[in-house]
């Protein structure tokens, strides 16, 4: 339905319903014993709609969305790879979907085995001893990992270590997670090429430092070549190294964070391990640690007994709990299916193919877009806007114009290292034809910037909405249908 | 491709990596599998689980999931989309989040709801931080002893590291001891109080006068609630609460061994700018069309970094869509009927258990779908027998207390069979 613009509330008609429930077979009134004071006075105003109303409505609004299945999503740092369909079917298998998290371990051996095997697979792929799969997302993994860090220092009676070093180019979640974990953030500067400035790092490393949070490749997609020296310096100062797995994809099958000296890491299963982003979640943020930190991982733990049975355990030395149950189990099923599909023989190609694709785009466009850091990148790279700055066309204009051509925009204005950052990550799942098509469009847009800059400033021109008024949205927030009716 | 890049091989793309960290071993994984082999693998794993008729709750309830929901959620325009940072091509996601916020706000009675949190426990921990951030200089949060232990454990973990002091309000006769609450909240350093509805025993607590007591001390009041039950129970706003939080799982979400579920959070306008997480607002585009955008982003980590209200980035968006479609299908009447059918079944089971003489009432307090009874029976042994017969029995809470939950899916026959099997031997 073209131009569909209704809210579900606007379809509501008194008395209409979209559900069927069995007739009551009990001769008890479950509400009889509840005092009137404990019951609602004002009824919630919810839609009254038929099943067909619901199905058409959500089908229609789904058409206003762009997903990986719609088109190419070169969103830097987000690793928007293809989400294999078999994984969706597996995660919906009733043998798993119907399991209560507190049912006896004896009756959930298959689910516990999935949990256990997946954490083992991640450990093998990342060179660490063990993983917890309980954290729900990347930032939740960061928080959990920093709690591990603090618990470790506390267990040694080392209570002075209240600071964590974070590069100035880090993802916003790094300093925010540190704040939530009760750590003070100390920024370490980056060199003009985006890598950590060791000379700036050295004086920061004293006995108040709990550790450092890093990504490698870093936020501009370049490998931190001095990583072994950094690891050595941090460890000598008594700190731990945290690896932000947001940028793990180019290393998958090639380099393991544990081998670079990292003690703690999280993995975004919804990036590197192909589970869908779901319009913002659910993701999953497993946290892996080196041997000496295993005891601090959050409860509950899934373990295997000598007789091969899996059981659920809690450890007194653990940092505590970060989830009600075992985390986003449905996401784990998908990631495990992905790993099994590739297997040890094919998983080695993931990182290298992602890196190949990124370099191919970079080299094909660097004459028209400003490449501030030249050289071989990993899974992503950053342009600092168009090479020709005389047209006044900004990164935002280019990003919005890409929408007209059926591509998602790159990540823009991040990292903050450059004024016109445009961060491009193609992933390994795109074909050469798609990359070439994207390159052609990017070249066409650069041409348009010269011939018709005004057109770019008005873009997007073909989307269902254009230039939403974000200022008034923030100034006078309308957050519900009720508020909208009153506005 | 290599030629354009100017290298001879893909390995040349890794010459900047110190050679000693290039992995040369073999991963501890099986060989790659075809779809056929993969299905077989998971069929075998699945066969090691037992599908049970569920009579346990404690945070995960076996409500019915209407067929419409998985069908609509499987539209890949929804599930393969990223966070809606580009509003022009994300109106679908933005609109359902707006509808979700509207529906949860109707249930809680509070004006603002965020786009979702991870689960009920982390939402409650964030509510504690939000109260401390609003209060300034007050650093203690009171938790009722009747809050679900798994939720309390997560709040305590978050608080321990963040530097928030958690104090437990004792329970009395299965509910929060309100006299103790009144004296504890007057300590002068209390930023807020978190109470459950219903509580860990399934009891509906009476918060008459509580908001006044808390607000008189300039502290905030948060209720951890079951959003399905809020179709029937007095809403957090009607109790005078400032914040509502909890887990959306009871809104028909599959048990899925504990997740994905949905954390929700609502608050009044006064606390909106301290709220964690994404928020969607309505606005107009350049042609005057109604549209939706992420708003109030100055609270969030990608803008404010260590000064953000929370570190949350990815949330449980697709589960917010789940809740939205569920609530749309059910409406107020359907939610009420689900609660009534569940409560009828729960009361039937409760009465049957008491009639056996082997169970006694733990507390004489009102409940909906979940309740707690006392027994001397060896519940571990009984639950093993039940499991052998395809049933998940009551959950032991310690001290002879057992918690049962009944949803609209449970039939009279299933309950009668549960009773018969429990009393065998």
Interface residues (C-beta under 8 A of the other chain):
Chain A: X5 X7 X8 X9 X17 X18 X19 X21 X22 X24 X25 X26 X27 X28 X29 X30 X31 X33 X34 X35 X37 X38 X39 X40 X41 X42 X43 X44 X45 X46 X47 X48 X49 X51 X54 X55 X57 X58 X59 X61 X62 X63 X64 X65 X66 X67 X68 X69 X70 X73 X75 X78 X80 X83 X86 X88 X90 X92 X93 X94 X95 X96 X97 X98 X99 X100 X101 X102 X103 X104 X106 X107 X108 X109 X110 X111 X113 X114 X120 X121 X124 X125 X127 X136 X137 X138 X139 X140 X142 X143 X146 X147 X150 X171 X172 X173 X175 X176 X177 X178 X179 X180 X181 X182 X185 X222 X223 X225 X227 X228 X253 X254 X255 X256 X259 X260 X268 X270 X276 X277 X278 X279 X280 X281 X282 X283 X285 X298 X299 X319 X320 X321 X322 X323 X324 X325 X326 X327 X328 X329 X330 X331 X333 X337 X339 X340 X341 X342 X343 X344 X345 X346 X347 X348 X352 X353 X355 X356 X359 X360 X363 X364 X375 X376 X378 X399 X400 X403 X408 X409 X414 X432 X460 X463 X464 X465 X466 X467 X468 X469 X470 X472 X473 X474 X477 X478 X479 X480 X481 X482 X483 X484 X487
Chain B: X1 X2 X4 X5 X6 X7 X10 X11 X12 X13 X14 X15 X16 X17 X18 X20 X21 X22 X23 X26 X27 X28 X29 X30 X31 X32 X33 X35 X38 X39 X41 X42 X43 X44 X45 X46 X47 X48 X49 X50 X51 X52 X54 X56 X58 X59 X60 X62 X64 X66 X68 X70 X71 X72 X74 X75 X76 X77 X78 X79 X80 X81 X82 X83 X84 X86 X87 X88 X89 X90 X91 X92 X93 X95 X96 X98 X99 X101 X102 X103 X105 X106 X107 X109 X111 X112 X113 X115 X116 X118 X119 X120 X121 X122 X129 X150 X151 X153 X154 X156 X157 X158 X160 X161 X162 X163 X204 X206 X208 X230 X231 X232 X233 X234 X235 X238 X247 X254 X255 X256 X257 X258 X259 X260 X261 X272 X278 X279 X280 X281 X282 X283 X284 X285 X286 X287 X289 X290 X291 X292 X293 X295 X296 X297 X298 X300 X301 X302 X303 X304 X305 X306 X307 X308 X310 X311 X312 X313 X314 X315 X316 X317 X318 X319 X321 X324 X325 X327 X328 X329 X330 X331 X332 X333 X334 X335 X337 X338 X339 X340 X341 X342 X343 X344 X345 X346 X347 X348 X351 X366 X368 X383 X384 X387 X392 X395 X408 X411 X412
